[in-house]
Amino acid sequence: MIRQQLQQLMWERAGIIRRRKDLKKAFEQIKKWEMQKMEDVELRNMLLVSRLIVEAALKRKKSLGCHFVL
């Protein structure tokens, strides 16, 4: 269930058009999921990569390529 929620979260909050408030919400939700104990290594890796994407997007102040920061 977290897998589908993570995919939806990343699509809605860390997609092509990015808003800082949405990225912050995504980051907080991902951190909550990461704190849960889970055996699924693939899902843990998906959470890690998602968090790193969101962290990098939050650090970027300018739009680049097809990714827009609003």
PDB file of N, CA, C and O in Angstrom:
ATOM      1  N   MET A   1       0.811  -1.189   0.000  1.00  0.00           N
ATOM      2  CA  MET A   1       0.000   0.000   0.000  1.00  0.00           C
ATOM      3  C   MET A   1       0.864   1.265   0.000  1.00  0.00           C
ATOM      4  O   MET A   1       0.535   2.234  -0.685  1.00  0.00           O
ATOM      5  N   ILE A   2       1.961   1.267   0.758  1.00  0.00           N
ATOM      6  CA  ILE A   2       2.847   2.431   0.775  1.00  0.00           C
ATOM      7  C   ILE A   2       3.431   2.668  -0.609  1.00  0.00           C
ATOM      8  O   ILE A   2       3.617   3.815  -1.017  1.00  0.00           O
ATOM      9  N   ARG A   3       3.716   1.609  -1.322  1.00  0.00           N
ATOM     10  CA  ARG A   3       4.309   1.740  -2.658  1.00  0.00           C
ATOM     11  C   ARG A   3       3.430   2.600  -3.568  1.00  0.00           C
ATOM     12  O   ARG A   3       3.923   3.525  -4.213  1.00  0.00           O
ATOM     13  N   GLN A   4       2.140   2.300  -3.620  1.00  0.00           N
ATOM     14  CA  GLN A   4       1.219   3.062  -4.462  1.00  0.00           C
ATOM     15  C   GLN A   4       1.078   4.498  -3.950  1.00  0.00           C
ATOM     16  O   GLN A   4       1.001   5.439  -4.739  1.00  0.00           O
ATOM     17  N   GLN A   5       1.046   4.657  -2.631  1.00  0.00           N
ATOM     18  CA  GLN A   5       0.944   5.998  -2.054  1.00  0.00           C
ATOM     19  C   GLN A   5       2.197   6.816  -2.364  1.00  0.00           C
ATOM     20  O   GLN A   5       2.112   8.012  -2.640  1.00  0.00           O
ATOM     21  N   LEU A   6       3.347   6.171  -2.317  1.00  0.00           N
ATOM     22  CA  LEU A   6       4.601   6.850  -2.636  1.00  0.00           C
ATOM     23  C   LEU A   6       4.609   7.290  -4.098  1.00  0.00           C
ATOM     24  O   LEU A   6       4.994   8.417  -4.410  1.00  0.00           O
ATOM     25  N   GLN A   7       4.189   6.410  -4.980  1.00  0.00           N
ATOM     26  CA  GLN A   7       4.147   6.764  -6.399  1.00  0.00           C
ATOM     27  C   GLN A   7       3.226   7.957  -6.638  1.00  0.00           C
ATOM     28  O   GLN A   7       3.566   8.866  -7.396  1.00  0.00           O
ATOM     29  N   GLN A   8       2.071   7.953  -5.995  1.00  0.00           N
ATOM     30  CA  GLN A   8       1.118   9.053  -6.135  1.00  0.00           C
ATOM     31  C   GLN A   8       1.694  10.342  -5.538  1.00  0.00           C
ATOM     32  O   GLN A   8       1.569  11.416  -6.127  1.00  0.00           O
ATOM     33  N   LEU A   9       2.318  10.227  -4.379  1.00  0.00           N
ATOM     34  CA  LEU A   9       2.922  11.385  -3.723  1.00  0.00           C
ATOM     35  C   LEU A   9       3.979  12.027  -4.615  1.00  0.00           C
ATOM     36  O   LEU A   9       3.989  13.246  -4.788  1.00  0.00           O
ATOM     37  N   MET A  10       4.857  11.224  -5.173  1.00  0.00           N
ATOM     38  CA  MET A  10       5.921  11.755  -6.025  1.00  0.00           C
ATOM     39  C   MET A  10       5.353  12.375  -7.296  1.00  0.00           C
ATOM     40  O   MET A  10       5.865  13.390  -7.767  1.00  0.00           O
ATOM     41  N   TRP A  11       4.313  11.785  -7.851  1.00  0.00           N
ATOM     42  CA  TRP A  11       3.694  12.329  -9.062  1.00  0.00           C
ATOM     43  C   TRP A  11       3.058  13.686  -8.769  1.00  0.00           C
ATOM     44  O   TRP A  11       3.216  14.636  -9.535  1.00  0.00           O
ATOM     45  N   GLU A  12       2.338  13.764  -7.652  1.00  0.00           N
ATOM     46  CA  GLU A  12       1.590  14.978  -7.333  1.00  0.00           C
ATOM     47  C   GLU A  12       2.457  16.089  -6.744  1.00  0.00           C
ATOM     48  O   GLU A  12       2.214  17.263  -7.026  1.00  0.00           O
ATOM     49  N   ARG A  13       3.449  15.756  -5.945  1.00  0.00           N
ATOM     50  CA  ARG A  13       4.195  16.782  -5.204  1.00  0.00           C
ATOM     51  C   ARG A  13       5.637  16.985  -5.671  1.00  0.00           C
ATOM     52  O   ARG A  13       6.264  17.980  -5.307  1.00  0.00           O
ATOM     53  N   ALA A  14       6.168  16.067  -6.462  1.00  0.00           N
ATOM     54  CA  ALA A  14       7.560  16.207  -6.908  1.00  0.00           C
ATOM     55  C   ALA A  14       7.678  15.932  -8.401  1.00  0.00           C
ATOM     56  O   ALA A  14       8.698  15.430  -8.873  1.00  0.00           O
ATOM     57  N   GLY A  15       6.634  16.264  -9.130  1.00  0.00           N
ATOM     58  CA  GLY A  15       6.604  16.018 -10.570  1.00  0.00           C
ATOM     59  C   GLY A  15       7.327  17.114 -11.345  1.00  0.00           C
ATOM     60  O   GLY A  15       8.283  17.711 -10.852  1.00  0.00           O
ATOM     61  N   ILE A  16       6.865  17.365 -12.546  1.00  0.00           N
ATOM     62  CA  ILE A  16       7.517  18.338 -13.424  1.00  0.00           C
ATOM     63  C   ILE A  16       7.392  19.749 -12.869  1.00  0.00           C
ATOM     64  O   ILE A  16       8.366  20.501 -12.851  1.00  0.00           O
ATOM     65  N   ILE A  17       6.193  20.112 -12.416  1.00  0.00           N
ATOM     66  CA  ILE A  17       5.989  21.419 -11.799  1.00  0.00           C
ATOM     67  C   ILE A  17       6.062  21.228 -10.291  1.00  0.00           C
ATOM     68  O   ILE A  17       5.284  20.473  -9.707  1.00  0.00           O
ATOM     69  N   ARG A  18       6.999  21.916  -9.678  1.00  0.00           N
ATOM     70  CA  ARG A  18       7.276  21.701  -8.252  1.00  0.00           C
ATOM     71  C   ARG A  18       7.052  22.984  -7.465  1.00  0.00           C
ATOM     72  O   ARG A  18       7.522  24.059  -7.839  1.00  0.00           O
ATOM     73  N   ARG A  19       6.336  22.844  -6.387  1.00  0.00           N
ATOM     74  CA  ARG A  19       6.126  23.953  -5.459  1.00  0.00           C
ATOM     75  C   ARG A  19       6.837  23.595  -4.153  1.00  0.00           C
ATOM     76  O   ARG A  19       6.766  22.457  -3.690  1.00  0.00           O
ATOM     77  N   ARG A  20       7.514  24.568  -3.573  1.00  0.00           N
ATOM     78  CA  ARG A  20       8.286  24.301  -2.359  1.00  0.00           C
ATOM     79  C   ARG A  20       7.411  23.709  -1.258  1.00  0.00           C
ATOM     80  O   ARG A  20       7.838  22.785  -0.567  1.00  0.00           O
ATOM     81  N   LYS A  21       6.196  24.226  -1.085  1.00  0.00           N
ATOM     82  CA  LYS A  21       5.322  23.712  -0.022  1.00  0.00           C
ATOM     83  C   LYS A  21       4.960  22.254  -0.276  1.00  0.00           C
ATOM     84  O   LYS A  21       4.869  21.469   0.668  1.00  0.00           O
ATOM     85  N   ASP A  22       4.749  21.876  -1.546  1.00  0.00           N
ATOM     86  CA  ASP A  22       4.442  20.484  -1.876  1.00  0.00           C
ATOM     87  C   ASP A  22       5.651  19.586  -1.645  1.00  0.00           C
ATOM     88  O   ASP A  22       5.517  18.464  -1.156  1.00  0.00           O
ATOM     89  N   LEU A  23       6.825  20.084  -1.998  1.00  0.00           N
ATOM     90  CA  LEU A  23       8.046  19.309  -1.775  1.00  0.00           C
ATOM     91  C   LEU A  23       8.278  19.075  -0.284  1.00  0.00           C
ATOM     92  O   LEU A  23       8.694  17.989   0.122  1.00  0.00           O
ATOM     93  N   LYS A  24       8.010  20.092   0.525  1.00  0.00           N
ATOM     94  CA  LYS A  24       8.183  19.944   1.974  1.00  0.00           C
ATOM     95  C   LYS A  24       7.209  18.915   2.539  1.00  0.00           C
ATOM     96  O   LYS A  24       7.575  18.120   3.404  1.00  0.00           O
ATOM     97  N   LYS A  25       5.972  18.930   2.053  1.00  0.00           N
ATOM     98  CA  LYS A  25       4.984  17.946   2.503  1.00  0.00           C
ATOM     99  C   LYS A  25       5.408  16.540   2.092  1.00  0.00           C
ATOM    100  O   LYS A  25       5.284  15.593   2.868  1.00  0.00           O
ATOM    101  N   ALA A  26       5.909  16.414   0.865  1.00  0.00           N
ATOM    102  CA  ALA A  26       6.374  15.115   0.386  1.00  0.00           C
ATOM    103  C   ALA A  26       7.528  14.614   1.251  1.00  0.00           C
ATOM    104  O   ALA A  26       7.566  13.445   1.635  1.00  0.00           O
ATOM    105  N   PHE A  27       8.461  15.503   1.553  1.00  0.00           N
ATOM    106  CA  PHE A  27       9.614  15.136   2.373  1.00  0.00           C
ATOM    107  C   PHE A  27       9.167  14.622   3.739  1.00  0.00           C
ATOM    108  O   PHE A  27       9.662  13.598   4.209  1.00  0.00           O
ATOM    109  N   GLU A  28       8.242  15.321   4.370  1.00  0.00           N
ATOM    110  CA  GLU A  28       7.757  14.908   5.695  1.00  0.00           C
ATOM    111  C   GLU A  28       7.073  13.544   5.646  1.00  0.00           C
ATOM    112  O   GLU A  28       7.281  12.715   6.531  1.00  0.00           O
ATOM    113  N   GLN A  29       6.264  13.308   4.622  1.00  0.00           N
ATOM    114  CA  GLN A  29       5.571  12.023   4.508  1.00  0.00           C
ATOM    115  C   GLN A  29       6.563  10.885   4.268  1.00  0.00           C
ATOM    116  O   GLN A  29       6.437   9.812   4.858  1.00  0.00           O
ATOM    117  N   ILE A  30       7.529  11.120   3.418  1.00  0.00           N
ATOM    118  CA  ILE A  30       8.542  10.090   3.142  1.00  0.00           C
ATOM    119  C   ILE A  30       9.311   9.755   4.420  1.00  0.00           C
ATOM    120  O   ILE A  30       9.575   8.584   4.696  1.00  0.00           O
ATOM    121  N   LYS A  31       9.671  10.779   5.202  1.00  0.00           N
ATOM    122  CA  LYS A  31      10.382  10.536   6.460  1.00  0.00           C
ATOM    123  C   LYS A  31       9.533   9.689   7.413  1.00  0.00           C
ATOM    124  O   LYS A  31      10.070   8.819   8.099  1.00  0.00           O
ATOM    125  N   LYS A  32       8.237   9.923   7.466  1.00  0.00           N
ATOM    126  CA  LYS A  32       7.348   9.119   8.315  1.00  0.00           C
ATOM    127  C   LYS A  32       7.366   7.663   7.871  1.00  0.00           C
ATOM    128  O   LYS A  32       7.462   6.758   8.700  1.00  0.00           O
ATOM    129  N   TRP A  33       7.272   7.440   6.570  1.00  0.00           N
ATOM    130  CA  TRP A  33       7.282   6.069   6.060  1.00  0.00           C
ATOM    131  C   TRP A  33       8.625   5.405   6.346  1.00  0.00           C
ATOM    132  O   TRP A  33       8.669   4.226   6.696  1.00  0.00           O
ATOM    133  N   GLU A  34       9.719   6.149   6.202  1.00  0.00           N
ATOM    134  CA  GLU A  34      11.047   5.577   6.444  1.00  0.00           C
ATOM    135  C   GLU A  34      11.215   5.126   7.895  1.00  0.00           C
ATOM    136  O   GLU A  34      12.001   4.220   8.170  1.00  0.00           O
ATOM    137  N   MET A  35      10.507   5.730   8.801  1.00  0.00           N
ATOM    138  CA  MET A  35      10.625   5.376  10.219  1.00  0.00           C
ATOM    139  C   MET A  35       9.892   4.074  10.551  1.00  0.00           C
ATOM    140  O   MET A  35      10.133   3.474  11.598  1.00  0.00           O
ATOM    141  N   GLN A  36       9.009   3.646   9.670  1.00  0.00           N
ATOM    142  CA  GLN A  36       8.283   2.402   9.903  1.00  0.00           C
ATOM    143  C   GLN A  36       9.200   1.217   9.617  1.00  0.00           C
ATOM    144  O   GLN A  36      10.027   1.260   8.706  1.00  0.00           O
ATOM    145  N   LYS A  37       9.042   0.172  10.402  1.00  0.00           N
ATOM    146  CA  LYS A  37       9.822  -1.038  10.168  1.00  0.00           C
ATOM    147  C   LYS A  37       9.198  -1.787   8.993  1.00  0.00           C
ATOM    148  O   LYS A  37       7.994  -2.043   8.969  1.00  0.00           O
ATOM    149  N   MET A  38      10.044  -2.134   8.018  1.00  0.00           N
ATOM    150  CA  MET A  38       9.546  -2.887   6.867  1.00  0.00           C
ATOM    151  C   MET A  38      10.624  -3.830   6.357  1.00  0.00           C
ATOM    152  O   MET A  38      11.818  -3.536   6.412  1.00  0.00           O
ATOM    153  N   GLU A  39      10.175  -4.947   5.869  1.00  0.00           N
ATOM    154  CA  GLU A  39      11.081  -5.978   5.362  1.00  0.00           C
ATOM    155  C   GLU A  39      11.375  -5.809   3.870  1.00  0.00           C
ATOM    156  O   GLU A  39      12.373  -6.329   3.373  1.00  0.00           O
ATOM    157  N   ASP A  40      10.525  -5.098   3.168  1.00  0.00           N
ATOM    158  CA  ASP A  40      10.620  -4.960   1.717  1.00  0.00           C
ATOM    159  C   ASP A  40      11.798  -4.049   1.352  1.00  0.00           C
ATOM    160  O   ASP A  40      11.700  -2.827   1.466  1.00  0.00           O
ATOM    161  N   VAL A  41      12.898  -4.641   0.918  1.00  0.00           N
ATOM    162  CA  VAL A  41      14.112  -3.895   0.594  1.00  0.00           C
ATOM    163  C   VAL A  41      13.870  -2.971  -0.593  1.00  0.00           C
ATOM    164  O   VAL A  41      14.350  -1.838  -0.603  1.00  0.00           O
ATOM    165  N   GLU A  42      13.144  -3.436  -1.575  1.00  0.00           N
ATOM    166  CA  GLU A  42      12.867  -2.612  -2.753  1.00  0.00           C
ATOM    167  C   GLU A  42      12.094  -1.351  -2.357  1.00  0.00           C
ATOM    168  O   GLU A  42      12.393  -0.264  -2.850  1.00  0.00           O
ATOM    169  N   LEU A  43      11.121  -1.486  -1.488  1.00  0.00           N
ATOM    170  CA  LEU A  43      10.351  -0.329  -1.036  1.00  0.00           C
ATOM    171  C   LEU A  43      11.232   0.621  -0.226  1.00  0.00           C
ATOM    172  O   LEU A  43      11.118   1.837  -0.375  1.00  0.00           O
ATOM    173  N   ARG A  44      12.094   0.097   0.614  1.00  0.00           N
ATOM    174  CA  ARG A  44      13.019   0.963   1.367  1.00  0.00           C
ATOM    175  C   ARG A  44      13.907   1.751   0.411  1.00  0.00           C
ATOM    176  O   ARG A  44      14.173   2.933   0.632  1.00  0.00           O
ATOM    177  N   ASN A  45      14.364   1.093  -0.652  1.00  0.00           N
ATOM    178  CA  ASN A  45      15.186   1.779  -1.650  1.00  0.00           C
ATOM    179  C   ASN A  45      14.378   2.843  -2.392  1.00  0.00           C
ATOM    180  O   ASN A  45      14.889   3.925  -2.681  1.00  0.00           O
ATOM    181  N   MET A  46      13.120   2.536  -2.699  1.00  0.00           N
ATOM    182  CA  MET A  46      12.249   3.520  -3.355  1.00  0.00           C
ATOM    183  C   MET A  46      12.063   4.750  -2.464  1.00  0.00           C
ATOM    184  O   MET A  46      12.078   5.882  -2.948  1.00  0.00           O
ATOM    185  N   LEU A  47      11.888   4.524  -1.174  1.00  0.00           N
ATOM    186  CA  LEU A  47      11.740   5.637  -0.237  1.00  0.00           C
ATOM    187  C   LEU A  47      13.018   6.472  -0.178  1.00  0.00           C
ATOM    188  O   LEU A  47      12.962   7.702  -0.167  1.00  0.00           O
ATOM    189  N   LEU A  48      14.162   5.803  -0.141  1.00  0.00           N
ATOM    190  CA  LEU A  48      15.440   6.507  -0.098  1.00  0.00           C
ATOM    191  C   LEU A  48      15.621   7.378  -1.341  1.00  0.00           C
ATOM    192  O   LEU A  48      15.955   8.558  -1.231  1.00  0.00           O
ATOM    193  N   VAL A  49      15.406   6.804  -2.505  1.00  0.00           N
ATOM    194  CA  VAL A  49      15.574   7.546  -3.754  1.00  0.00           C
ATOM    195  C   VAL A  49      14.581   8.707  -3.829  1.00  0.00           C
ATOM    196  O   VAL A  49      14.936   9.805  -4.259  1.00  0.00           O
ATOM    197  N   SER A  50      13.360   8.467  -3.417  1.00  0.00           N
ATOM    198  CA  SER A  50      12.348   9.530  -3.422  1.00  0.00           C
ATOM    199  C   SER A  50      12.763  10.674  -2.506  1.00  0.00           C
ATOM    200  O   SER A  50      12.632  11.843  -2.870  1.00  0.00           O
ATOM    201  N   ARG A  51      13.259  10.343  -1.326  1.00  0.00           N
ATOM    202  CA  ARG A  51      13.700  11.377  -0.391  1.00  0.00           C
ATOM    203  C   ARG A  51      14.861  12.177  -0.967  1.00  0.00           C
ATOM    204  O   ARG A  51      14.907  13.398  -0.823  1.00  0.00           O
ATOM    205  N   LEU A  52      15.792  11.499  -1.614  1.00  0.00           N
ATOM    206  CA  LEU A  52      16.935  12.195  -2.206  1.00  0.00           C
ATOM    207  C   LEU A  52      16.499  13.112  -3.345  1.00  0.00           C
ATOM    208  O   LEU A  52      17.036  14.209  -3.493  1.00  0.00           O
ATOM    209  N   ILE A  53      15.538  12.678  -4.143  1.00  0.00           N
ATOM    210  CA  ILE A  53      14.999  13.515  -5.222  1.00  0.00           C
ATOM    211  C   ILE A  53      14.357  14.766  -4.641  1.00  0.00           C
ATOM    212  O   ILE A  53      14.600  15.875  -5.116  1.00  0.00           O
ATOM    213  N   VAL A  54      13.539  14.583  -3.614  1.00  0.00           N
ATOM    214  CA  VAL A  54      12.854  15.718  -2.994  1.00  0.00           C
ATOM    215  C   VAL A  54      13.867  16.658  -2.337  1.00  0.00           C
ATOM    216  O   VAL A  54      13.743  17.877  -2.462  1.00  0.00           O
ATOM    217  N   GLU A  55      14.860  16.113  -1.645  1.00  0.00           N
ATOM    218  CA  GLU A  55      15.893  16.953  -1.019  1.00  0.00           C
ATOM    219  C   GLU A  55      16.628  17.781  -2.068  1.00  0.00           C
ATOM    220  O   GLU A  55      16.859  18.973  -1.867  1.00  0.00           O
ATOM    221  N   ALA A  56      16.993  17.164  -3.174  1.00  0.00           N
ATOM    222  CA  ALA A  56      17.699  17.879  -4.239  1.00  0.00           C
ATOM    223  C   ALA A  56      16.806  18.963  -4.840  1.00  0.00           C
ATOM    224  O   ALA A  56      17.273  20.063  -5.137  1.00  0.00           O
ATOM    225  N   ALA A  57      15.528  18.653  -5.016  1.00  0.00           N
ATOM    226  CA  ALA A  57      14.590  19.638  -5.568  1.00  0.00           C
ATOM    227  C   ALA A  57      14.425  20.820  -4.618  1.00  0.00           C
ATOM    228  O   ALA A  57      14.307  21.960  -5.068  1.00  0.00           O
ATOM    229  N   LEU A  58      14.416  20.565  -3.318  1.00  0.00           N
ATOM    230  CA  LEU A  58      14.297  21.656  -2.347  1.00  0.00           C
ATOM    231  C   LEU A  58      15.532  22.556  -2.352  1.00  0.00           C
ATOM    232  O   LEU A  58      15.428  23.756  -2.099  1.00  0.00           O
ATOM    233  N   LYS A  59      16.684  21.986  -2.635  1.00  0.00           N
ATOM    234  CA  LYS A  59      17.916  22.777  -2.668  1.00  0.00           C
ATOM    235  C   LYS A  59      18.022  23.617  -3.938  1.00  0.00           C
ATOM    236  O   LYS A  59      18.701  24.644  -3.952  1.00  0.00           O
ATOM    237  N   ARG A  60      17.349  23.181  -5.003  1.00  0.00           N
ATOM    238  CA  ARG A  60      17.420  23.902  -6.272  1.00  0.00           C
ATOM    239  C   ARG A  60      16.490  25.105  -6.214  1.00  0.00           C
ATOM    240  O   ARG A  60      15.301  24.959  -5.930  1.00  0.00           O
ATOM    241  N   LYS A  61      17.018  26.276  -6.479  1.00  0.00           N
ATOM    242  CA  LYS A  61      16.230  27.513  -6.425  1.00  0.00           C
ATOM    243  C   LYS A  61      15.694  27.923  -7.795  1.00  0.00           C
ATOM    244  O   LYS A  61      14.747  28.706  -7.881  1.00  0.00           O
ATOM    245  N   LYS A  62      16.288  27.404  -8.857  1.00  0.00           N
ATOM    246  CA  LYS A  62      15.903  27.812 -10.209  1.00  0.00           C
ATOM    247  C   LYS A  62      15.301  26.638 -10.967  1.00  0.00           C
ATOM    248  O   LYS A  62      15.552  25.474 -10.653  1.00  0.00           O
ATOM    249  N   SER A  63      14.501  26.973 -11.972  1.00  0.00           N
ATOM    250  CA  SER A  63      13.972  25.946 -12.866  1.00  0.00           C
ATOM    251  C   SER A  63      15.112  25.456 -13.751  1.00  0.00           C
ATOM    252  O   SER A  63      16.023  26.214 -14.085  1.00  0.00           O
ATOM    253  N   LEU A  64      15.053  24.186 -14.124  1.00  0.00           N
ATOM    254  CA  LEU A  64      16.106  23.612 -14.950  1.00  0.00           C
ATOM    255  C   LEU A  64      15.487  22.602 -15.894  1.00  0.00           C
ATOM    256  O   LEU A  64      14.764  21.704 -15.463  1.00  0.00           O
ATOM    257  N   GLY A  65      15.768  22.744 -17.181  1.00  0.00           N
ATOM    258  CA  GLY A  65      15.209  21.812 -18.156  1.00  0.00           C
ATOM    259  C   GLY A  65      13.695  21.848 -18.121  1.00  0.00           C
ATOM    260  O   GLY A  65      13.090  22.917 -18.202  1.00  0.00           O
ATOM    261  N   CYS A  66      13.087  20.690 -18.002  1.00  0.00           N
ATOM    262  CA  CYS A  66      11.622  20.622 -18.006  1.00  0.00           C
ATOM    263  C   CYS A  66      11.037  20.622 -16.596  1.00  0.00           C
ATOM    264  O   CYS A  66       9.831  20.423 -16.447  1.00  0.00           O
ATOM    265  N   HIS A  67      11.839  20.836 -15.561  1.00  0.00           N
ATOM    266  CA  HIS A  67      11.352  20.883 -14.180  1.00  0.00           C
ATOM    267  C   HIS A  67      11.249  22.340 -13.732  1.00  0.00           C
ATOM    268  O   HIS A  67      12.240  23.070 -13.712  1.00  0.00           O
ATOM    269  N   PHE A  68      10.039  22.745 -13.377  1.00  0.00           N
ATOM    270  CA  PHE A  68       9.776  24.129 -12.997  1.00  0.00           C
ATOM    271  C   PHE A  68       9.570  24.243 -11.500  1.00  0.00           C
ATOM    272  O   PHE A  68       8.825  23.469 -10.899  1.00  0.00           O
ATOM    273  N   VAL A  69      10.235  25.212 -10.912  1.00  0.00           N
ATOM    274  CA  VAL A  69      10.069  25.497  -9.490  1.00  0.00           C
ATOM    275  C   VAL A  69       9.184  26.726  -9.382  1.00  0.00           C
ATOM    276  O   VAL A  69       9.503  27.781  -9.931  1.00  0.00           O
ATOM    277  N   LEU A  70       8.074  26.587  -8.674  1.00  0.00           N
ATOM    278  CA  LEU A  70       7.160  27.726  -8.494  1.00  0.00           C
ATOM    279  C   LEU A  70       7.225  28.227  -7.076  1.00  0.00           C
ATOM    280  O   LEU A  70       6.530  29.180  -6.725  1.00  0.00           O
TER     281      LEU A  70
END
